[in-house]
Amino acid sequence: MRRFLSFRDFDWSLLGMVFVLCAISVFEIYSATLHTKYAGDHTKQIFFVAGGMAAMFLFSKIDYHRLLDWAPWAYGIGLVSLVAVKLVGHKVLGAKRWISIGPIHFQPSEWVKLILILIVARYFANLGGRSLTWRDILKSILLVGVPMVMVLVQPDLGTALTYLPILVAGLFLGGISIRQTLVLVVCSTVLIVGAWSSGKVLKPYQKARLTSFVNPDIDPKGAGYQLRQSLIAVGSGGVWGKGMAKGTQTQGDFLPIPHADFIFAAFGEEHGFVGALFVLLLYFFILMRLIQNAQTAADLSGSLIIMGVVAVLTFQIAVNVGMVIGFMPVTGIPLPLMSYGGSSVLFTFLALGVAMNVRMRRFVN
């Protein structure tokens, strides 16, 4: 018997934690951009969050099995949009990543992440849980690899890297063997070394960003500048922080674009170790709640969808936080629900909406 769906099945505790994180984001964007050319961006962020929440509720009501049926068409549209970026994209800071529609700047590579989560979940679910063959593995690599290469040439290394955890999660839950995993690791290592040595895949400034975190003092005014300012900001925050709108690195305009990629550094300076720990705990509980929902999903495809979302969010959080404290290279990956940006915020809410969708149908048959 089909159980009636209602918003009583919605994961309100998860939504509550997400709302708190978004509120922190808005206040920090306000603080970090005060008296700068970015002043007022916190108001835009409120609209992004409101639009994202509306989209999340909408997507939670569409049966995720229908979304999986539409995934091949969405995948094709996603590839076309990436081609459109190359042809008519809006160039900012030397990279074509956006399509401009009037005053709106749309970043297709962010939406492709959601499409990949769906198409990878559909692909592995259709295999029926059988042992993966090399043909199955190569097909999944192509599914993710094609859009990844297209984003890499924009160039947008950060977003391209966020596609990898979707593939890894799919392969892991799809049943890849230890032997196959070892072969892929060896082959990937060879490809990475080859790509690095060739000089044709990564541009010089991208290489400098990837290596500067090891010793930012080698080029303190160039490739190491962002990281050095970030480390100073985080370290000067101490235990309790300097207070809202009182961060010297942030307010002194030393920290580059503090409301976007380096918002965690700005927050750490103003709210200290205690504030940073609170935010990290919020992320931890959100991810644990999503994993719990994946465990109670009605079928494999539902579990794959949620774990795809978990994989992307975990990767972005780990890389962004690791970046601002000097453990990871500076790659321009935003902090989910914290960093300023419409495309990133809307992707995260849509991904959460699909995850909610799976949870709401866990008792439906």
KEZA-321629 format. One record per residue (C-alpha): residue in three letters; residue number from 1; x, y, z. Coordinates in steps of 0.25 Angstrom, whole numbers, always signed. Each point is the difference from the previous one (the first is absolute). Layout:
// residues N
 type seq    px    py    pz
  ala NUM     X     Y     Z
...
END
This chain:
// residues 365
 type seq    px    py    pz
  met   1    +0    +0    +0
  arg   2    +6   +14    -4
  arg   3    +2    +9   +12
  phe   4    -5   +14    -2
  leu   5   +12   +10    +0
  ser   6    +0   +13    +7
  phe   7   +10   +10    +6
  arg   8    -1    -7   +13
  asp   9   +10   -10    -6
  phe  10   +10   +11    -3
  asp  11   +13    +0    +8
  trp  12    -3   +13    +8
  ser  13   +12    -2    +9
  leu  14    +9    -1   -12
  leu  15    -7   +13    -5
  gly  16    +2    +7   +13
  met  17   +15    -3    +0
  val  18    +1    +5   -14
  phe  19    -8   +13    +3
  val  20   +10    +3   +12
  leu  21   +12    -2   -10
  cys  22    -7   +10   -10
  ala  23    -3   +10   +11
  ile  24   +15    +0    +4
  ser  25    +4    +1   -14
  val  26    -9   +13    -2
  phe  27    +6    +6   +12
  glu  28   +14    -3    -3
  ile  29    -1    +5   -15
  tyr  30    -6   +13    +6
  ser  31   +12    +1   +10
  ala  32   +10    -4   -10
  thr  33    -4   +10   -11
  leu  34    -3   +12    +9
  his  35    +6   +13    -6
  thr  36    +4    -8   -13
  lys  37    -4    +0   -14
  tyr  38    -7   -13    +3
  ala  39    -9    +7   +11
  gly  40   -15    -5    -2
  asp  41    +4   -14    -5
  his  42    -6    -5   +13
  thr  43   -14    +4    -5
  lys  44    +2    -7   -13
  gln  45    +4   -12    +8
  ile  46   -13    +0    +7
  phe  47    -7    +0   -13
  phe  48    +8   -12    -5
  val  49    -3    -7   +13
  ala  50   -15    +3    -1
  gly  51    +0    -5   -15
  gly  52    +8   -12    +4
  met  53   -10    -4   +11
  ala  54   -11    +1   -10
  ala  55    +7    -8   -10
  met  56    +3   -11   +11
  phe  57   -15    -1    +4
  leu  58    -4    -1   -15
  phe  59   +11   -11    -3
  ser  60    -4    -8   +13
  lys  61   -14    -2    -6
  ile  62    +4    -5   -13
  asp  63    +2   -15    +1
  tyr  64   +15    -3    -1
  his  65    -3   -12    -9
  arg  66    -5   +10   -10
  leu  67   +12    +9    +1
  leu  68    +8   -13    -3
  asp  69    -8    -2   -13
  trp  70    +3   +14    -4
  ala  71   +15    -1    +3
  pro  72    +5    -4   -14
  trp  73    -7   +12    -6
  ala  74    +5    +9   +11
  tyr  75   +14    -5    -2
  gly  76    -1    +4   -15
  ile  77    -5   +14    +4
  gly  78   +12    +1   +10
  leu  79   +10    -3   -11
  val  80    -6   +10   -10
  ser  81    +0   +11   +11
  leu  82   +15    -3    +3
  val  83    +2    +2   -15
  ala  84    -8   +12    +0
  val  85    +9    +6   +11
  lys  86   +12    -2    -9
  leu  87    -7    +7   -12
  val  88    -7   +11    +7
  gly  89    +4    +0   +14
  his  90    +3   +12    +9
  lys  91   +14    +2    +3
  val  92    +4    +4   +14
  leu  93   +15    +0    +5
  gly  94    +5    -8   -12
  ala  95   -10   -11    +0
  lys  96   -13    -3    -7
  arg  97    -9    -6   +10
  trp  98   -13    +7    -1
  ile  99   -11    +3   -10
  ser 100    -7   +14    +2
  ile 101   -15    +1    -2
  gly 102    -2   +15    +3
  pro 103    +4    +3   +14
  ile 104    +1   -15    +4
  his 105   +13    -8    -1
  phe 106    -3   -14    -1
  gln 107   +12   -11    +2
  pro 108    -4   -13    -7
  ser 109   +11    -8    +6
  glu 110    -6    +1   +14
  trp 111   -13    -6    -5
  val 112    +7   -11    -7
  lys 113    +4    -5   +13
  leu 114   -15    -3    +3
  ile 115    -2    -6   -13
  leu 116   +13    -9    +2
  ile 117    -6    -5   +14
  leu 118   -13    -4    -7
  ile 119    +7    -7   -13
  val 120   +10    -7    +9
  ala 121   -11    -5    +9
  arg 122    -8    -5   -11
  tyr 123   +12    -7    -7
  phe 124    +4    -8   +12
  ala 125   -14    -3    +4
  asn 126    -3    -5   -13
  leu 127   +11   -10    +1
  gly 128    -8    -7   +11
  gly 129   +11    -2   +10
  arg 130    +8   -10    -8
  ser 131   +15    +0    +0
  leu 132    +6   +11    -8
  thr 133    +7    -3   -13
  trp 134   +11    +9    -6
  arg 135   -10    +4   -11
  asp 136    -9    +5   +11
  ile 137   +11    +8    +7
  leu 138    +5    +6   -13
  lys 139   -14    +4    -4
  ser 140    -2    +7   +14
  ile 141   +13    +7    -2
  leu 142    -4    +5   -13
  leu 143   -13    +5    +5
  val 144    +7    +9   +10
  gly 145   +13    +2    -7
  val 146    -6    +7   -13
  pro 147    -7   +12    +8
  met 148   +12    +0    +9
  val 149   +10    +3   -11
  met 150   -10   +10    -6
  val 151    +0    +8   +13
  leu 152   +15    -2    +2
  val 153    +3    +8   -13
  gln 154    -9   +12    +4
  pro 155   +10    +0    +8
  asp 156    -7    -4   +13
  leu 157    +9   -10    +8
  gly 158    -8    +1   +13
  thr 159   -14    -3    -6
  ala 160    +6   -11    -9
  leu 161    +6    -7   +13
  thr 162   -14    +0    +7
  tyr 163    -5   -10   -11
  leu 164   +10   -11    +4
  pro 165    -6    -3   +14
  ile 166   -13    -3    -7
  leu 167    +7   -11    -9
  val 168    +7    -5   +12
  ala 169   -13    -2    +8
  gly 170    -7    -6   -11
  leu 171   +12   -10    -2
  phe 172    +1    -3   +15
  leu 173   -15    -3    +2
  gly 174    -1    -7   -14
  gly 175    +9   -11    +5
  ile 176   +14    +3    -6
  ser 177   +10   -10    +5
  ile 178   +13    +2    +7
  arg 179    +8    -5   -12
  gln 180    -7   +10    -9
  thr 181    +2   +11   +10
  leu 182   +15    -2    +0
  val 183    +1    +0   -15
  leu 184    -8   +13    -1
  val 185    +9    +6   +11
  val 186   +12    -3    -8
  cys 187    -5    +4   -13
  ser 188    -5   +13    +6
  thr 189   +13    +3    +6
  val 190    +7    -2   -13
  leu 191   -10    +9    -7
  ile 192    +1   +11   +10
  val 193   +16    +0    -1
  gly 194    -1    +0   -15
  ala 195   -10   +11    +0
  trp 196    +9    +8   +10
  ser 197   +12    -2    -9
  ser 198    -6    +3   -13
  gly 199    -3   +14    +3
  lys 200   -12    +0    -9
  val 201   -11    -4   +10
  leu 202    +3    +9   +11
  lys 203    +3   +15    -2
  pro 204   +13    +6    +8
  tyr 205    -9    +8   +10
  gln 206    -8   -13    +3
  lys 207   +13    -8    +3
  ala 208    +5   +12    +8
  arg 209   -13    -1    +8
  leu 210    +1   -15    +2
  thr 211   +14    +1    +6
  ser 212    +0   +13    +7
  phe 213    -7    -6   +12
  val 214   +13    -8    +4
  asn 215    +8   +13    +2
  pro 216    -8   +13    -3
  asp 217   +12    +8    +4
  ile 218    +8    -4   -13
  asp 219    -9   +10    -7
  pro 220    -7    +8   +11
  lys 221    -5   +11    -9
  gly 222    -4    -9   -12
  ala 223    -5   -14    +1
  gly 224    +1    -1   +15
  tyr 225    -7   +13    +3
  gln 226   -14    -5    +2
  leu 227    +4   -11    +9
  arg 228   +10    +8    +9
  gln 229   -12   +10    +2
  ser 230    -9   -11    +3
  leu 231    +9    -6   +11
  ile 232    +2   +13    +6
  ala 233   -15    +3    +1
  val 234    -3   -14    +6
  gly 235   +12    +0   +10
  ser 236    -3   +14    +5
  gly 237   -15    -4    +3
  gly 238    +5    -7   +12
  val 239   -10    -8    +9
  trp 240   -12   +10    +0
  gly 241    +3    +9   -12
  lys 242    +1   +15    -2
  gly 243   -14    +2    -1
  met 244   -10    +3   -12
  ala 245    +6   +10   -10
  lys 246   +12    +1    +8
  gly 247   +10    -9    -7
  thr 248   +12    +8    -4
  gln 249    +4    -9   -12
  thr 250   -15    -1    -5
  gln 251    -3   +15    +2
  gly 252   +13    +5    -4
  asp 253    -2    -7   -14
  phe 254   +12    -9    +2
  leu 255    -8   -12    -2
  pro 256    -4    -2   -14
  ile 257   -15    -1    -3
  pro 258    -3    -4   +15
  his 259   -15    -2    -3
  ala 260    +2   -11   -10
  asp 261   +12   -11    -1
  phe 262    +6    +6   +13
  ile 263   -12    +2    +9
  phe 264    +4   -11   +10
  ala 265   +13    +8    +2
  ala 266    -8   +13    +2
  phe 267   -10    -7   +10
  gly 268   +12    -6    +7
  glu 269    +6   +13    +2
  glu 270   -12    +6    +6
  his 271    -6   -11    +8
  gly 272   +13    -8    +3
  phe 273    +2   -15    +3
  val 274   -14    -1    +7
  gly 275    -8    +6   -12
  ala 276    +8    -9   -10
  leu 277    -2   -12    +8
  phe 278   -15    +3    +1
  val 279    -1    +1   -16
  leu 280    +8   -13    -2
  leu 281    -9    -7   +10
  leu 282   -12    +5    -8
  tyr 283    +5    -6   -13
  phe 284    +3   -13    +8
  phe 285   -14    -2    +5
  ile 286    -6    +4   -14
  leu 287    +9   -10    -7
  met 288    -3   -11   +11
  arg 289   -15    +3    -2
  leu 290    +1    -2   -15
  ile 291    +8   -13    +2
  gln 292   -11    -5    +9
  asn 293   -11    +4   -11
  ala 294    +8    -8   -10
  gln 295    +0   -12    +9
  thr 296   -15    +0    +1
  ala 297    -2    +2   -15
  ala 298   -11    -8    -7
  asp 299   +10    -5   -11
  leu 300   +14    +0    -5
  ser 301    -2   +12    -9
  gly 302    -5    +8   +12
  ser 303   +12    -3    +8
  leu 304    +9    +3   -12
  ile 305    -6   +13    -1
  ile 306    +2    +5   +14
  met 307   +14    -6    +1
  gly 308    +3    +8   -13
  val 309    -4   +12    +7
  val 310    +8    -3   +13
  ala 311   +12    -3    -8
  val 312    +0   +14    -7
  leu 313    -3    +8   +13
  thr 314   +10    -8    +7
  phe 315   +11    +3   -10
  gln 316    -4   +15    -1
  ile 317    +1    +1   +15
  ala 318   +13    -7    +2
  val 319    +7    +7   -12
  asn 320    -5   +14    +4
  val 321    +3    -1   +15
  gly 322   +13    -7    -3
  met 323    +3   +11   -10
  val 324    -1   +12   +10
  ile 325    +8    -7   +10
  gly 326   +11    -4    -9
  phe 327    -3   -15    -1
  met 328    -5    +0   -14
  pro 329    +3    +8   -13
  val 330    -7   +12    -4
  thr 331   -10    -5   -10
  gly 332   -12   +10    +1
  ile 333   -10   -10    +5
  pro 334   -11    +7    +8
  leu 335    -4    -4   +14
  pro 336   -15    -6    -2
  leu 337   -11   +10    +6
  met 338   +11    +9    +5
  ser 339    +7    +6   -12
  tyr 340    -7   +11    -8
  gly 341    -5    -4   -13
  gly 342   -14    -3    -6
  ser 343    +4   -12    -9
  ser 344    +7    -7   +12
  val 345   -11    +3   +10
  leu 346   -11    -5   -10
  phe 347    +7   -13    -4
  thr 348    +2    -3   +15
  phe 349   -15    +2    +3
  leu 350    -4    -8   -12
  ala 351    +9   -11    +4
  leu 352    -6    +0   +14
  gly 353   -14    +0    -6
  val 354    +3   -12    -8
  ala 355    +5    -7   +13
  met 356   -12    +5    +7
  asn 357    -8    -6   -11
  val 358    +6   -14    +2
  arg 359    -3    +1   +15
  met 360   -14    +4    -2
  arg 361    -2   -13    -8
  arg 362    +7   -10    +9
  phe 363   -13    -6    +4
  val 364    -7    +1   -14
  asn 365    -2   -13    -8
END
